[in-house]
């Protein structure tokens, strides 16, 4: 599923944790502009992790699961399927001029890391930043729950088989038929699966190899219930003979 069909956020920024391949440090709730490209992201991650922006590989993870490898430097962060609980993982040879085979590996346990004073985690905790700011965390959690309640209520108004109109920012209005209503594996939130009247979709009713409904390629899409209006919309036809 492309970022264009994912649930939109009103915020122009996203907060996400950052890990790297060289140590167990975690940078919590780092704010990135959704308008930032992957190339600009790497320059920012260079400051955070010390990795080389020109050689690092950035991965999007959900827990231990690899979601995507960000190889295209021109991609905009806002177009990526970034959900709560995901994190950026930076892979790079941070100490490129040292033969790592000659260096004895040193790894802290979680308890040892927790007891250290000069860590990012301890800094965030002492200064009540990120997830350690209880007030901010509570407000964000309430916003998330309210958003979910609104989506759930709107989803109840989207029965399977209904005609609908999908209105997404930056895209033309699309007419279609609702084919699916529910959650998607590996994604957060509720999604409405739509079979469009014209080839204005992103898939054939399947996401990441799992099928939720069937339709021709590029006629299917999964969107937030907030983007769907159910009504007596006439079916549009798409005639290939009209193409030049």
CORKAMO-V757298 format. One record per residue. N is the residue number from 1. OMEGA is omega in degrees with one decimal (none if undefined). BURIAL is b if it has 9 or more other ideal C-beta (glycine too) atoms within 8 Angstrom, else e. D_LAST is the distance of its C-alpha to the last C-alpha in whole Angstrom. Layout:
n=N omega=OMEGA burial=BURIAL d_last=D_LAST
n=N omega=OMEGA burial=BURIAL d_last=D_LAST
This chain:
n=1 omega=-178.5 burial=b d_last=29
n=2 omega=179.8 burial=e d_last=28
n=3 omega=-179.8 burial=e d_last=30
n=4 omega=-178.8 burial=b d_last=27
n=5 omega=-179.5 burial=b d_last=28
n=6 omega=-178.5 burial=b d_last=32
n=7 omega=-178.0 burial=e d_last=34
n=8 omega=177.0 burial=b d_last=34
n=9 omega=178.8 burial=e d_last=38
n=10 omega=-177.5 burial=e d_last=39
n=11 omega=176.3 burial=e d_last=41
n=12 omega=-178.5 burial=e d_last=39
n=13 omega=172.5 burial=e d_last=41
n=14 omega=176.4 burial=b d_last=42
n=15 omega=-175.5 burial=e d_last=45
n=16 omega=177.4 burial=b d_last=46
n=17 omega=-179.9 burial=b d_last=48
n=18 omega=174.7 burial=b d_last=48
n=19 omega=177.0 burial=b d_last=50
n=20 omega=-172.4 burial=b d_last=50
n=21 omega=-173.2 burial=e d_last=51
n=22 omega=179.4 burial=e d_last=55
n=23 omega=-175.3 burial=e d_last=57
n=24 omega=-178.9 burial=e d_last=57
n=25 omega=176.8 burial=e d_last=56
n=26 omega=173.3 burial=b d_last=54
n=27 omega=-171.4 burial=b d_last=53
n=28 omega=169.8 burial=b d_last=52
n=29 omega=176.7 burial=b d_last=50
n=30 omega=-175.8 burial=b d_last=48
n=31 omega=176.4 burial=e d_last=46
n=32 omega=175.8 burial=b d_last=43
n=33 omega=178.8 burial=e d_last=40
n=34 omega=178.9 burial=b d_last=37
n=35 omega=-177.3 burial=e d_last=35
n=36 omega=174.9 burial=b d_last=37
n=37 omega=177.8 burial=b d_last=35
n=38 omega=178.0 burial=b d_last=36
n=39 omega=178.7 burial=b d_last=38
n=40 omega=176.1 burial=e d_last=40
n=41 omega=-179.2 burial=b d_last=41
n=42 omega=177.1 burial=b d_last=42
n=43 omega=178.1 burial=b d_last=44
n=44 omega=-179.8 burial=b d_last=45
n=45 omega=174.9 burial=b d_last=46
n=46 omega=179.5 burial=b d_last=48
n=47 omega=-175.4 burial=e d_last=51
n=48 omega=-172.6 burial=b d_last=51
n=49 omega=-175.3 burial=b d_last=52
n=50 omega=179.2 burial=e d_last=53
n=51 omega=179.9 burial=b d_last=50
n=52 omega=-176.9 burial=b d_last=48
n=53 omega=-177.9 burial=b d_last=45
n=54 omega=-176.3 burial=e d_last=43
n=55 omega=-176.0 burial=e d_last=44
n=56 omega=172.2 burial=b d_last=44
n=57 omega=-178.6 burial=b d_last=42
n=58 omega=179.4 burial=b d_last=41
n=59 omega=174.5 burial=b d_last=41
n=60 omega=-176.8 burial=b d_last=41
n=61 omega=166.4 burial=b d_last=43
n=62 omega=-171.3 burial=b d_last=44
n=63 omega=178.0 burial=e d_last=48
n=64 omega=-175.6 burial=e d_last=48
n=65 omega=175.3 burial=e d_last=44
n=66 omega=-179.8 burial=e d_last=42
n=67 omega=-177.5 burial=b d_last=39
n=68 omega=172.3 burial=e d_last=37
n=69 omega=-174.3 burial=e d_last=37
n=70 omega=-177.3 burial=b d_last=36
n=71 omega=-177.3 burial=e d_last=35
n=72 omega=-176.7 burial=e d_last=32
n=73 omega=-176.6 burial=e d_last=34
n=74 omega=-177.6 burial=e d_last=31
n=75 omega=177.5 burial=b d_last=31
n=76 omega=-177.6 burial=b d_last=32
n=77 omega=-178.4 burial=b d_last=35
n=78 omega=179.9 burial=e d_last=34
n=79 omega=-177.8 burial=e d_last=31
n=80 omega=-179.6 burial=b d_last=33
n=81 omega=-176.3 burial=b d_last=34
n=82 omega=-179.2 burial=e d_last=38
n=83 omega=175.9 burial=b d_last=40
n=84 omega=179.1 burial=e d_last=44
n=85 omega=178.5 burial=e d_last=46
n=86 omega=176.3 burial=b d_last=44
n=87 omega=173.2 burial=b d_last=45
n=88 omega=175.6 burial=b d_last=44
n=89 omega=-177.2 burial=b d_last=46
n=90 omega=177.5 burial=b d_last=46
n=91 omega=-178.9 burial=b d_last=47
n=92 omega=173.2 burial=b d_last=48
n=93 omega=-174.4 burial=e d_last=52
n=94 omega=-178.3 burial=b d_last=53
n=95 omega=-168.7 burial=e d_last=56
n=96 omega=-175.9 burial=e d_last=55
n=97 omega=178.9 burial=e d_last=58
n=98 omega=175.4 burial=e d_last=60
n=99 omega=-175.7 burial=e d_last=60
n=100 omega=177.5 burial=e d_last=60
n=101 omega=-178.0 burial=e d_last=62
n=102 omega=-176.4 burial=e d_last=65
n=103 omega=178.2 burial=e d_last=65
n=104 omega=-177.7 burial=e d_last=66
n=105 omega=178.2 burial=e d_last=64
n=106 omega=-177.2 burial=e d_last=65
n=107 omega=179.5 burial=e d_last=63
n=108 omega=172.0 burial=e d_last=64
n=109 omega=179.3 burial=e d_last=64
n=110 omega=179.7 burial=e d_last=63
n=111 omega=178.7 burial=e d_last=67
n=112 omega=179.3 burial=e d_last=67
n=113 omega=-179.3 burial=b d_last=64
n=114 omega=-176.4 burial=e d_last=65
n=115 omega=-178.9 burial=e d_last=69
n=116 omega=-178.4 burial=b d_last=67
n=117 omega=-170.7 burial=e d_last=68
n=118 omega=179.2 burial=e d_last=65
n=119 omega=177.2 burial=b d_last=62
n=120 omega=-179.6 burial=b d_last=59
n=121 omega=-179.3 burial=b d_last=60
n=122 omega=177.3 burial=b d_last=63
n=123 omega=179.3 burial=b d_last=62
n=124 omega=-178.5 burial=b d_last=59
n=125 omega=-178.1 burial=e d_last=62
n=126 omega=-176.2 burial=e d_last=65
n=127 omega=177.0 burial=e d_last=62
n=128 omega=179.2 burial=e d_last=61
n=129 omega=176.4 burial=e d_last=57
n=130 omega=-176.9 burial=e d_last=54
n=131 omega=178.5 burial=e d_last=55
n=132 omega=173.1 burial=b d_last=59
n=133 omega=-172.9 burial=b d_last=58
n=134 omega=-179.2 burial=e d_last=59
n=135 omega=-178.7 burial=e d_last=59
n=136 omega=-179.7 burial=e d_last=55
n=137 omega=179.9 burial=b d_last=54
n=138 omega=179.3 burial=e d_last=56
n=139 omega=-179.6 burial=e d_last=53
n=140 omega=179.4 burial=e d_last=50
n=141 omega=177.8 burial=e d_last=51
n=142 omega=177.2 burial=e d_last=52
n=143 omega=-179.3 burial=e d_last=48
n=144 omega=-179.6 burial=b d_last=47
n=145 omega=178.7 burial=e d_last=48
n=146 omega=177.6 burial=e d_last=47
n=147 omega=179.8 burial=e d_last=44
n=148 omega=179.0 burial=b d_last=44
n=149 omega=179.0 burial=e d_last=46
n=150 omega=179.0 burial=b d_last=43
n=151 omega=-179.3 burial=b d_last=41
n=152 omega=178.8 burial=b d_last=43
n=153 omega=179.6 burial=e d_last=43
n=154 omega=-179.5 burial=b d_last=40
n=155 omega=178.9 burial=b d_last=39
n=156 omega=179.4 burial=e d_last=41
n=157 omega=-176.3 burial=e d_last=39
n=158 omega=-179.1 burial=b d_last=36
n=159 omega=178.8 burial=e d_last=37
n=160 omega=-178.9 burial=e d_last=35
n=161 omega=-178.8 burial=e d_last=33
n=162 omega=170.8 burial=b d_last=32
n=163 omega=-176.5 burial=b d_last=29
n=164 omega=172.6 burial=b d_last=29
n=165 omega=179.8 burial=b d_last=27
n=166 omega=-180.0 burial=b d_last=27
n=167 omega=179.8 burial=e d_last=27
n=168 omega=-178.6 burial=b d_last=27
n=169 omega=176.9 burial=e d_last=28
n=170 omega=-179.6 burial=e d_last=25
n=171 omega=177.9 burial=e d_last=23
n=172 omega=175.2 burial=e d_last=21
n=173 omega=-177.3 burial=e d_last=23
n=174 omega=176.9 burial=b d_last=22
n=175 omega=-180.0 burial=b d_last=23
n=176 omega=-179.5 burial=b d_last=24
n=177 omega=-179.9 burial=b d_last=27
n=178 omega=-177.0 burial=b d_last=30
n=179 omega=-176.8 burial=b d_last=31
n=180 omega=178.9 burial=b d_last=34
n=181 omega=-179.3 burial=b d_last=36
n=182 omega=-178.3 burial=e d_last=39
n=183 omega=175.4 burial=e d_last=39
n=184 omega=-178.5 burial=b d_last=37
n=185 omega=178.6 burial=e d_last=39
n=186 omega=179.2 burial=e d_last=40
n=187 omega=177.8 burial=b d_last=39
n=188 omega=178.5 burial=e d_last=41
n=189 omega=-179.7 burial=b d_last=40
n=190 omega=-178.7 burial=b d_last=39
n=191 omega=173.9 burial=b d_last=35
n=192 omega=177.3 burial=b d_last=33
n=193 omega=-175.2 burial=b d_last=30
n=194 omega=169.8 burial=b d_last=27
n=195 omega=-176.1 burial=b d_last=25
n=196 omega=178.0 burial=b d_last=22
n=197 omega=-178.9 burial=b d_last=19
n=198 omega=-178.5 burial=b d_last=16
n=199 omega=-178.7 burial=b d_last=16
n=200 omega=-178.3 burial=b d_last=18
n=201 omega=-176.3 burial=b d_last=21
n=202 omega=-173.9 burial=b d_last=22
n=203 omega=179.9 burial=b d_last=24
n=204 omega=-178.9 burial=b d_last=24
n=205 omega=178.6 burial=b d_last=28
n=206 omega=178.9 burial=b d_last=30
n=207 omega=178.6 burial=b d_last=31
n=208 omega=175.6 burial=e d_last=33
n=209 omega=179.1 burial=e d_last=33
n=210 omega=-177.2 burial=e d_last=35
n=211 omega=177.8 burial=e d_last=33
n=212 omega=170.8 burial=b d_last=33
n=213 omega=-176.6 burial=b d_last=31
n=214 omega=174.5 burial=e d_last=28
n=215 omega=177.9 burial=b d_last=24
n=216 omega=177.2 burial=e d_last=21
n=217 omega=177.1 burial=e d_last=20
n=218 omega=174.6 burial=b d_last=19
n=219 omega=-176.2 burial=b d_last=20
n=220 omega=176.4 burial=b d_last=24
n=221 omega=177.3 burial=b d_last=26
n=222 omega=-173.9 burial=b d_last=29
n=223 omega=175.1 burial=b d_last=30
n=224 omega=175.2 burial=b d_last=34
n=225 omega=-178.5 burial=b d_last=35
n=226 omega=-178.6 burial=b d_last=35
n=227 omega=-172.1 burial=b d_last=32
n=228 omega=173.4 burial=b d_last=31
n=229 omega=179.5 burial=e d_last=32
n=230 omega=-179.6 burial=b d_last=33
n=231 omega=-179.6 burial=e d_last=32
n=232 omega=-177.7 burial=e d_last=31
n=233 omega=178.9 burial=e d_last=27
n=234 omega=-178.2 burial=e d_last=25
n=235 omega=176.7 burial=e d_last=23
n=236 omega=178.8 burial=e d_last=19
n=237 omega=-178.0 burial=e d_last=16
n=238 omega=-175.9 burial=e d_last=13
n=239 omega=-179.9 burial=e d_last=11
n=240 omega=-179.3 burial=e d_last=9
n=241 omega=178.7 burial=e d_last=8
n=242 omega=-179.0 burial=e d_last=6
n=243 omega=177.3 burial=e d_last=4
n=244 omega=none burial=e d_last=0
